[in-house]
Amino acid sequence: MVEDRPKASSADGAPVQPQREGDERRICVKCKGRIVFLGWNEIRWIEAGGNQLKLHTDGETYVIRGTMAEFATRLDPDHFVRIHRSFIVNIQYIRELRPWYTGECILTLTDGKELTLSRRYRSALDQITANGGCAKRAAATPKLVVLTKQECEKCSARLSPNGAAFICSYNCTFCSLCAEGMNYRCPNCGGGLFARRHVLR
């Protein structure tokens, strides 16, 4: 099959099969003398280094040749998000988000691995929380935990432990009453406010 764009290849030169509409979303990776058919849902996170990519799965890492920008076009944006110039993460494996004083965020995966969400990719927060279940109606139980501030920034009301808060992509935090009064729009950055489960520490 001939493609218009260049194909990525494995560490020892074997081409990586492209994602095609209607298939089982698998790639073919040649590694250590064997060919591995890797499901997209098996990939936990992707790391870039030079002209190589490392596909991290449960217990094994596969190295292929290619660029992050080219490989990202093959990924489903409902399941994968770029959080750093060197990292793409599978949203289903994110357990926790922790805002950092530098303006970055620390993502903790289900296996305990920590990755940095850089300020350049802060827009990924909305994609992560929406697809992780946090932007759904309050009746739904969100899968993602976001660590937030202890008080509403508008009325200074103390937020209840393990309760709900409304947060923008820059971690401005408000209680539900203030968020409703502001039409769910952050007065600081102008961004939307989303209901998110949080834990106070």
C-alpha positions as CSV (number, residue, x, y, z in Angstrom):
1,M,0.0,0.0,0.0
2,V,1.4,3.4,-0.9
3,E,0.9,6.4,1.4
4,D,1.4,10.1,0.6
5,R,3.2,10.8,3.9
6,P,6.4,9.2,5.1
7,K,6.1,6.1,7.2
8,A,7.6,5.7,10.7
9,S,9.8,2.7,11.2
10,S,10.9,0.5,14.1
11,A,14.3,0.7,15.8
12,D,15.7,-1.8,13.3
13,G,14.2,-0.3,10.2
14,A,10.9,-2.2,9.9
15,P,7.9,0.1,9.0
16,V,5.2,0.8,11.5
17,Q,1.8,0.0,10.0
18,P,-0.4,3.1,9.9
19,Q,-3.7,3.4,11.7
20,R,-6.6,2.9,9.2
21,E,-10.2,3.6,9.7
22,G,-12.2,0.6,10.7
23,D,-9.2,-1.6,11.8
24,E,-8.5,-2.7,15.3
25,R,-6.1,0.3,15.9
26,R,-2.9,-1.7,16.0
27,I,0.6,-1.0,15.0
28,C,3.2,-3.5,13.9
29,V,6.5,-3.1,15.8
30,K,9.6,-5.2,15.1
31,C,11.6,-5.6,18.3
32,K,14.3,-8.0,19.5
33,G,13.9,-10.3,16.5
34,R,10.1,-10.5,16.7
35,I,7.2,-8.7,15.3
36,V,4.7,-7.4,17.9
37,F,1.1,-6.3,17.1
38,L,0.5,-3.6,19.6
39,G,-3.0,-2.3,20.4
40,W,-3.4,1.4,20.8
41,N,-5.1,1.0,24.1
42,E,-2.0,-0.8,25.4
43,I,0.1,2.3,25.0
44,R,0.3,4.2,28.3
45,W,2.5,7.0,27.2
46,I,4.9,8.0,24.4
47,E,8.3,9.6,24.9
48,A,10.3,11.4,22.2
49,G,14.0,11.5,22.1
50,G,15.9,12.6,19.0
51,N,14.4,10.8,16.0
52,Q,13.1,8.0,18.1
53,L,9.9,7.4,20.0
54,K,9.5,5.1,23.0
55,L,6.1,3.5,23.3
56,H,5.6,2.6,27.0
57,T,3.2,-0.3,27.8
58,D,2.6,-2.4,30.8
59,G,6.0,-3.8,31.6
60,E,7.7,-3.2,28.2
61,T,9.0,-0.3,26.1
62,Y,9.1,-0.4,22.3
63,V,11.4,1.9,20.3
64,I,10.5,3.1,16.8
65,R,11.8,5.8,14.5
66,G,9.7,8.8,13.9
67,T,8.7,12.2,15.1
68,M,6.2,13.1,17.8
69,A,4.3,15.5,15.4
70,E,3.9,12.8,12.7
71,F,3.0,10.0,15.2
72,A,0.4,12.3,16.9
73,T,-1.6,12.5,13.7
74,R,-2.3,8.8,13.9
75,L,-3.7,8.9,17.5
76,D,-7.3,9.3,18.5
77,P,-7.6,12.7,20.3
78,D,-10.4,11.3,22.5
79,H,-7.8,9.0,24.1
80,F,-4.4,10.6,23.6
81,V,-3.2,14.1,24.5
82,R,0.1,15.8,24.1
83,I,1.2,17.3,27.4
84,H,4.8,18.2,26.7
85,R,7.1,18.5,23.7
86,S,8.4,15.1,24.7
87,F,5.3,13.4,26.0
88,I,2.0,12.1,24.8
89,V,-0.2,10.3,27.3
90,N,-3.2,7.9,27.1
91,I,-5.9,9.7,29.0
92,Q,-7.3,6.4,30.4
93,Y,-4.1,5.8,32.4
94,I,-4.1,9.2,34.2
95,R,-5.0,8.8,37.8
96,E,-4.2,12.3,39.2
97,L,-3.4,15.9,38.3
98,R,-1.4,18.1,40.7
99,P,-0.9,21.8,39.9
100,W,2.7,23.0,40.5
101,Y,3.8,26.4,41.6
102,T,5.7,27.0,38.3
103,G,2.4,26.9,36.4
104,E,3.0,23.4,35.2
105,C,1.1,20.3,36.4
106,I,2.3,16.9,37.5
107,L,0.4,13.9,36.1
108,T,0.4,10.7,38.0
109,L,-0.4,7.6,35.9
110,T,-2.1,4.5,37.2
111,D,1.3,2.7,37.6
112,G,2.7,5.6,39.6
113,K,4.8,7.1,36.8
114,E,4.8,11.0,37.0
115,L,4.9,13.2,33.9
116,T,5.1,16.9,33.5
117,L,2.3,18.9,31.8
118,S,4.2,22.0,30.6
119,R,2.7,25.5,30.5
120,R,2.8,25.4,26.7
121,Y,0.3,22.6,26.7
122,R,-2.0,23.8,29.5
123,S,-4.9,23.7,27.1
124,A,-4.6,19.9,27.3
125,L,-6.2,20.2,30.8
126,D,-9.7,20.7,29.4
127,Q,-9.3,17.8,27.1
128,I,-8.0,15.6,29.9
129,T,-10.7,16.4,32.4
130,A,-13.5,16.3,29.8
131,N,-12.5,12.9,28.5
132,G,-11.7,11.7,32.0
133,G,-15.3,12.3,33.1
134,C,-14.8,15.5,35.1
135,A,-16.8,17.8,32.9
136,K,-19.9,15.7,33.0
137,R,-23.0,16.5,35.1
138,A,-22.6,16.3,38.9
139,A,-24.5,13.1,39.1
140,A,-21.7,11.3,37.3
141,T,-18.8,10.0,39.3
142,P,-15.6,11.5,37.7
143,K,-12.7,9.2,37.2
144,L,-10.1,11.9,37.5
145,V,-8.9,13.5,40.8
146,V,-7.6,17.1,40.6
147,L,-5.9,18.6,43.6
148,T,-7.2,22.1,44.2
149,K,-7.1,25.1,46.5
150,Q,-8.9,25.1,49.8
151,E,-10.9,28.3,49.4
152,C,-13.1,29.9,46.8
153,E,-11.2,32.8,45.2
154,K,-14.2,35.0,45.1
155,C,-16.1,34.6,48.4
156,S,-13.3,32.9,50.4
157,A,-15.7,30.1,51.4
158,R,-13.8,27.0,52.5
159,L,-14.3,24.1,50.1
160,S,-15.4,20.9,51.7
161,P,-12.9,18.0,51.6
162,N,-13.4,15.5,48.8
163,G,-16.2,17.8,47.4
164,A,-16.8,19.5,44.1
165,A,-15.2,22.8,42.9
166,F,-15.3,24.7,39.7
167,I,-11.9,25.2,38.1
168,C,-10.5,26.9,35.0
169,S,-7.5,25.6,33.0
170,Y,-5.2,27.9,35.1
171,N,-6.4,26.3,38.4
172,C,-8.5,29.3,39.5
173,T,-10.9,27.7,41.9
174,F,-14.5,28.7,42.9
175,C,-17.4,27.3,44.8
176,S,-20.5,26.2,43.0
177,L,-22.5,29.4,44.0
178,C,-19.9,31.8,42.7
179,A,-19.3,29.8,39.6
180,E,-23.1,29.9,38.8
181,G,-23.2,33.7,39.5
182,M,-20.3,34.2,37.1
183,N,-22.0,32.1,34.4
184,Y,-19.3,29.5,34.7
185,R,-16.7,31.9,33.3
186,C,-13.4,32.7,35.1
187,P,-13.1,36.4,35.9
188,N,-9.3,36.2,35.9
189,C,-8.5,34.5,32.6
190,G,-11.9,34.5,30.9
191,G,-11.8,30.7,30.4
192,G,-14.7,28.3,31.2
193,L,-15.2,26.8,34.6
194,F,-15.7,23.1,34.9
195,A,-17.0,21.0,37.8
196,R,-14.2,18.7,39.0
197,R,-13.8,16.4,41.9
198,H,-10.9,17.4,44.1
199,V,-8.9,16.4,47.2
200,L,-7.5,18.8,49.6
201,R,-4.0,18.2,51.0
